[in-house]
Amino acid sequence: MSAARRTVCDIRDLPTMAALAQWAAAHGARVTYLGPDLQGHPVYGARRGPVVRVVFAPGRDPHPHPLSWRSPLETLPDDVPTTAAGAAGAAPPRTPGGPLRRTRSYLHAAVRSAL
């Protein structure tokens, strides 16, 4: 009897913005600015379910930096809805204890334990 595998979070970096844009287009996701990394480079990402792809762009981040740094992966944007209503731009319904909140909780705990 084999246990079913369940992906909680899959974060990988891609080499270029073009690769991120291509991945996002193929998976129906949006590319968004996530914030600066520790070296002050801008981080962009796209998310589809538990899968997140990010790019650490070269150069300095043009946005003002906060006094205290937070990982851009701590506040991921909401997933793009897959329903017909989602295609029209409607936001997905939010549930207080839904899988997105659990995924974010696991991600937050993993990021904090790694620091």
GIJODA-V655956 format. One record per residue. N is the residue number from 1. RES is the residue in one small letter. PHI is phi as a letter, one per 20 degrees, with the letter a starting at -180 (none if undefined). D_CENTER is the distance of its C-alpha to the mean C-alpha in whole Angstrom. Layout:
{{N | RES | PHI | D_CENTER} {N | RES | PHI | D_CENTER}}
//
This chain:
{{1 | m | none | 34} {2 | s | d | 30} {3 | a | f | 27} {4 | a | f | 24} {5 | r | e | 21} {6 | r | c | 18} {7 | t | e | 14} {8 | v | e | 13} {9 | c | b | 10} {10 | d | c | 10} {11 | i | d | 8} {12 | r | c | 10} {13 | d | e | 11} {14 | l | d | 13} {15 | p | f | 16} {16 | t | b | 16} {17 | m | f | 15} {18 | a | f | 17} {19 | a | f | 15} {20 | l | f | 12} {21 | a | f | 14} {22 | q | f | 16} {23 | w | f | 13} {24 | a | f | 11} {25 | a | f | 15} {26 | a | f | 16} {27 | h | d | 13} {28 | g | m | 14} {29 | a | d | 10} {30 | r | d | 10} {31 | v | e | 9} {32 | t | c | 8} {33 | y | f | 10} {34 | l | d | 8} {35 | g | p | 11} {36 | p | e | 14} {37 | d | e | 14} {38 | l | f | 17} {39 | q | e | 19} {40 | g | n | 18} {41 | h | e | 16} {42 | p | f | 14} {43 | v | d | 10} {44 | y | d | 9} {45 | g | b | 5} {46 | a | c | 6} {47 | r | c | 5} {48 | r | b | 8} {49 | g | m | 9} {50 | p | e | 8} {51 | v | e | 8} {52 | v | c | 5} {53 | r | d | 7} {54 | v | c | 7} {55 | v | c | 11} {56 | f | e | 13} {57 | a | f | 15} {58 | p | f | 19} {59 | g | n | 21} {60 | r | e | 21} {61 | d | f | 18} {62 | p | f | 20} {63 | h | e | 19} {64 | p | f | 21} {65 | h | e | 19} {66 | p | f | 20} {67 | l | f | 23} {68 | s | d | 20} {69 | w | e | 17} {70 | r | c | 14} {71 | s | f | 11} {72 | p | f | 8} {73 | l | e | 6} {74 | e | f | 9} {75 | t | c | 8} {76 | l | f | 4} {77 | p | f | 6} {78 | d | f | 8} {79 | d | f | 8} {80 | v | f | 11} {81 | p | f | 14} {82 | t | d | 17} {83 | t | e | 20} {84 | a | f | 23} {85 | a | f | 22} {86 | g | f | 18} {87 | a | f | 20} {88 | a | e | 22} {89 | g | o | 19} {90 | a | f | 19} {91 | a | f | 17} {92 | p | f | 16} {93 | p | f | 19} {94 | r | e | 17} {95 | t | d | 19} {96 | p | g | 19} {97 | g | d | 19} {98 | g | f | 17} {99 | p | f | 15} {100 | l | f | 11} {101 | r | f | 13} {102 | r | f | 14} {103 | t | f | 11} {104 | r | f | 10} {105 | s | f | 13} {106 | y | f | 13} {107 | l | f | 10} {108 | h | g | 12} {109 | a | f | 15} {110 | a | f | 14} {111 | v | f | 13} {112 | r | f | 16} {113 | s | f | 19} {114 | a | f | 18} {115 | l | e | 19}}
//
